[in-house]
């Protein structure tokens, strides 16, 4: 067929389908049903178009000579359909219901295949393998018609997710079973359940792995293409086809699963890896691609119906009715039998009876089933009777689901009330209308005054306002319990938090890595609030402030190897996340006071604000701990944040000036260039210096002051540097060996065996008594901030004491002081020592030494007090734990 005629035919079909959506809306028909009707009519007309004049006749003649094969459907249209649906799917919402989705996508396909195969082979002359193949073909569902109806009637989002999720994966299961059964039918080999299961598992899991690898690789390439929207969108188109083709032809795994997983990965990560404007363009472009593919594949498949149904017999009509009944029974068995059982056993999320009823009726079949049936007719090795039966039965079954299920689905959803708002949302809607209508009335009155419009002009508008406000039952919001209103408000703020993070990304106030982490955490917080309200918020907040797994692993790696790179990155990441969350938490409190309070009232808003204020206080505490330890990095990070804000505001102002024709495009480009040059140097964060090398820390510790360079070098070689996080327990051990700990910076709190506590600061040590006396460390130590510690293992401790007498003398001094303190405490505990009042110091003060330094004759008036230096402390010794150094 000439390429010109092919383009002419496709252009004509695109022109035809452009009128289908509005026509379907006016006729109140599902879009897929209308496409099937039009396609069927075209399939008939193209064979009797001799009457058609000129261009119309040429167009129909072109359609008649279209060579539409099953590969056209599977390799041209199917990747686009799958990728577009996956790209628009929220992967977190998908994972919330992944158990029922996989049950419907895999188990339901197997049950349908087996029940259809066993039933039809028992009542007809067709073989078991052919009937099983038919079951696999009709097991795949088409979400296009169902989802379009859901959107028209306003069905719940979760119901849409369940149906779309099922359709995403059951194509893979159906095609995998179809492939195995085609091979068995052609070869005549016996069916092995183990072989089918093994091939299906390898195909499904292998396709998922391939799709993930290719999707992740593509999102990494977005960084190289950032700023070139056309190139980024083109790369996603290539990904959809390459994932499908490479998986099918080179790896012999499921191309359907690979394409779906690749689309999910791009949809999940693309909004942060791409520029926000590019991702919006990507969604728009793929929405258009999906519309074209879905419309063309359905129209072209429907055009084949007259040809595939040409030899239908009454017996086949009866078998089609049996096929429909058995398929619906198989679906009902899974929907109303298996899903509730799994829900009770907590192997799956609960699905309500109303949802399950719609899922049963919503199992419409479409173009994929017709394409697989067409593929069977192209297999010359399969007997003609089997090919004819499968083609006719599939076509008739698809038409039945479209016209019976599709036409009744809208009424079913309405009858079940799934298109109605729940009482909470309805009350919130009414209250929002009351607030906004009142504000709108004031604005319209202000416009009328400013533009000197006469009062009669406003009369009819005021009548509309009055009637609208009277029709709204604003009292419903007062019927909600306080707990319900708090849950609603917390949900509003959780959604607003996601929007603020995405706005910060669009304004380039944060990088994509930070935005990706924050958006993921905001979604988890939103899920917790939706599930448990205020209690869920508190629980999610506690988990959110915990140290990340990456930070803990980085610390472990540093302890084992001394490598600081990943630890620096993890601490920097935590610093940036805390800053961003702290900034958004401030804005959320303002949003609650300004926008939520008119809807929910002051009392409820106070509860919500108190919860977010507690969160803000915890964020400030966590952030302050980092700022105190790393003040220089904190300053550069804050400078970078303000520089990004200044750059964004300046760019927005110039964009407004361009839109108002105050400046030309050339001037705008030059101004933007100057903006980047002005604020760019300040946007770069400094490097967080954790200074964990023993050499650098030894030089800063007062305990080692006065030692010669050789001694300090030898000590530094033996020391192991550690970073302790706020609240982290400190065990004075290096691997399995006991160790002495030196606080290089920060603070450590010791819980002593007597129930008291002692706070150790920079330059102080602990664990030395345990080494000197060969016993385990008894106190419990924990870090009060980001503390940098130096660990001296026991073997090195003994060696260095023997090698350097000065170091041994300093350690022994501290040990003597602390042992003497313990001895005095034990004397108090045994009653051998009592608290003694201090002597009167006034005479001694009156007889203070003169300027010449002569001692006072009463200077010995304190000689009766028990000195703490009986054990012989040396000048300059460390203070006792828990005592004032003075």
PyMOL commands that set and color helices and strands:
alter all, ss='L'
color gray80, all
select helices_A, chain A and resi 3-17+20-27+31-45+54-64+70-87+91-96+98-123+128-138+143-153+157-187+193-225+229-250+255-273+276-303+305-308+314-344+353-361+367-377+384-416+423-450+455-471+476-479+482-506+512-544+549-561+565-600+602-629+631-659+665-683+694-700+702-704+709-718+768-772+794-803+805-830+842-846+859-862
alter helices_A, ss='H'
color red, helices_A
select strands_A, chain A and resi 719-724+729-730+733-734+737-745+748-751+757-760+765-766+780-783+787-793
alter strands_A, ss='S'
color yellow, strands_A
deselect
rebuild
show_as cartoon
